[in-house]
């Protein structure tokens, strides 16, 4: 079954919102005593959105597997591992793209920026920086899986997003400093 382009946009928005809210939803549900098996169904929804977009197949499959393991085992660790896989997937995408066209360069091209040789070098360095950053984020996210529910939620539902935002802001200022230095 092929989805129409107009129906994919709401799925992307829903998938993004559910993925962002996922750690908080899991935390609240665990604190209120919801069965882990029931929460596995939330992960099925998140993974289903990833699969429906056809761009995040690996992440969707991982989500379905983790959800299945949570439902079968009734262990919340499988629910907590999903952000680890999300971070690892982003890290992998950045890292692999360095070998061909860096992901940051692809973003710039989509935004219709003029790509010079110097900007290609910059895009490659920024892509490497993002890969390293997301690798560190993946490791910290994995460590929080073995901490309290509160620590896991705080990092994966707030601190991680703040750090990603901070990285974007820093990169923006560095990029503008590089652009102004060329003049």
C-alpha positions in Angstrom: 0.0 0.0 0.0 1.5 3.3 -1.1 0.7 6.4 1.1 -0.2 9.6 -0.7 2.2 12.5 -0.2 -0.5 14.6 1.6 -1.0 11.8 4.2 2.7 11.5 5.0 3.0 15.0 6.4 0.7 14.4 9.4 2.4 11.0 10.0 5.8 12.9 10.1 4.4 15.5 12.5 2.8 12.8 14.7 5.9 10.7 14.6 8.1 13.6 15.6 5.8 14.7 18.5 5.5 11.1 19.8 9.2 10.5 19.6 10.0 13.8 21.4 7.4 13.1 24.1 8.3 9.4 24.4 10.6 9.6 27.4 8.1 11.7 29.4 5.2 9.5 28.4 7.0 6.4 29.5 8.1 8.0 32.8 4.6 9.2 33.6 3.1 5.8 32.7 5.6 3.9 34.8 5.1 6.2 37.8 1.3 5.7 37.5 1.7 2.0 37.5 0.8 1.3 33.8 1.9 -2.2 32.9 5.1 -2.4 30.8 3.3 -4.5 28.3 0.8 -1.8 27.7 3.6 0.7 27.3 5.1 -1.5 24.7 2.1 -0.5 22.5 3.3 3.1 22.7 6.6 2.1 21.3 4.8 0.2 18.5 3.0 3.5 17.7 6.4 5.4 17.5 8.0 2.6 15.5 5.0 2.4 13.2 5.3 6.1 12.4 9.0 5.6 11.6 8.1 2.7 9.3 5.3 4.7 7.6 7.7 7.4 6.7 9.9 4.9 4.9 13.0 6.9 5.8 13.6 5.4 9.2 13.2 1.7 8.5 16.1 0.6 10.7 14.7 2.7 13.6 11.2 1.4 13.0 12.3 -2.2 13.0 14.4 -1.7 16.2 11.4 -0.1 17.8 9.1 -3.0 16.9 11.7 -5.5 18.2 12.2 -3.5 21.5 8.4 -3.2 21.9 8.0 -7.0 21.3 10.7 -7.7 23.9 9.0 -5.3 26.4 5.6 -6.9 25.8 7.0 -10.5 26.1 9.3 -9.9 29.1 7.4 -7.2 30.9 10.7 -5.4 31.5 10.9 -1.6 31.2 14.6 -1.7 30.1 13.5 -2.4 26.5 11.3 0.7 26.6 14.3 2.7 27.9 16.6 1.5 25.1 14.7 3.2 22.3 16.3 6.6 22.8 19.7 4.9 22.7 18.8 3.5 19.3 17.5 6.8 18.1 20.7 8.6 19.0 22.8 5.7 17.6 20.8 5.9 14.3 21.5 9.7 14.0 25.2 9.2 14.9 25.4 6.5 12.2 23.8 8.6 9.6 26.2 11.5 10.2 29.3 9.2 10.4 28.5 7.2 7.3 27.8 10.3 5.2 31.3 11.6 5.8 32.6 8.9 3.3 30.5 10.4 0.5 28.4 13.6 0.6 28.3 14.9 4.2 24.9 15.2 5.7 25.4 18.8 6.6 26.2 19.5 2.9 23.0 17.7 1.9 21.0 19.9 4.3 22.7 23.0 2.9 22.0 21.9 -0.7 18.3 21.4 0.1 18.2 24.9 1.5 19.6 26.2 -1.7 22.9 27.4 -0.3 25.7 28.0 -2.7 28.2 25.2 -2.1 31.8 26.2 -2.6 34.9 24.1 -2.0 35.5 25.8 1.3 31.9 25.2 2.4 32.3 21.5 1.5 35.3 21.2 3.8 33.3 23.0 6.5 30.3 20.7 6.0 32.6 17.7 6.3 34.1 19.0 9.6 30.6 19.8 11.0 29.3 16.4 10.0 32.2 14.8 11.9 31.5 17.0 14.9 27.8 16.0 14.8 28.7 12.3 14.6 31.0 12.6 17.6 28.4 14.6 19.5 25.7 12.1 18.8 28.0 9.2 19.7 28.6 10.8 23.1 24.9 11.4 23.4 24.3 7.7 22.6 26.7 6.6 25.3 25.1 8.9 28.0 21.7 7.7 26.9 22.8 4.1 27.4 24.2 4.9 30.8 20.9 6.4 31.9 19.0 3.2 31.0 20.6 1.7 34.2 19.8 4.7 36.4 16.5 5.7 38.0 13.4 6.4 35.9 13.8 10.0 36.9 17.4 10.3 35.7 16.6 8.5 32.4 13.7 10.8 31.7 15.5 13.9 32.7 18.4 13.2 30.3 16.4 11.6 27.4 13.4 13.9 27.7 15.1 17.2 28.4 18.8 17.5 28.7 19.6 15.6 25.5 17.2 17.9 23.5 18.8 21.0 25.2 22.3 19.8 24.3 21.2 19.2 20.7 19.8 22.7 20.6 22.9 24.1 22.1 25.0 22.3 19.5 22.9 23.8 16.7 23.3 27.3 18.2 27.0 26.9 18.5 27.3 25.6 15.0 25.2 28.5 13.7 27.5 31.1 15.4 30.7 29.2 14.2 29.3 29.1 10.7 28.5 32.8 10.6 31.9 33.6 12.0 33.5 31.5 9.2 31.3 33.3 6.6 32.2 36.7 7.9 35.9 35.8 8.0 35.7 35.2 4.2 34.7 38.8 3.5 
